[in-house]
């Protein structure tokens, strides 16, 4: 059975790594929530620039393939096999959600698009973008973060902002 797009990377990541990523994301949200609207805007801009695991793996595979092609053309023709192996691993990742560099990148904290979106939509909820989650002045960042966590409830299917 082929896993869903949202679940396939976390399903092939050690649970302690998934938990570290979750904790780091929630700590980011709490910290930024306590730092004010300017910090939220800054963090949202940073999230727009963050590379997800798919982009990282694609760049890694393209780089490895180009190196293999260059070595095949200049050093030894047997290096031409390397891009084929890389392409096979990339196909394996597309279908199953796992490939050899995945555990390393996840240990480095590279998140899925859904995990990044979780932080993005929690921050938008804290900022007051969604009906019923307005940030009231004087609210503790932890209370605001909890309301935001409740509003977005998990990494899958983030809430869409009707005002955008």
Buried (B, 14 or more C-beta within 10 A) or exposed (E): EEBEEBBBBBEBBEEEBBEBBBEBBBEBBBEBBBEEEEBBEEBBEEBEEBBBBBEBBBEBBEEBBEBBBEBBEEEEEEBEEBBEEBBEBBEBBBEBBBBEBBBEBBBEEBBBBBBBBBBBBBBBBBBBBBEEBBBEEEBEBEEBBBBBBEBBEEBEEBBEEEEE
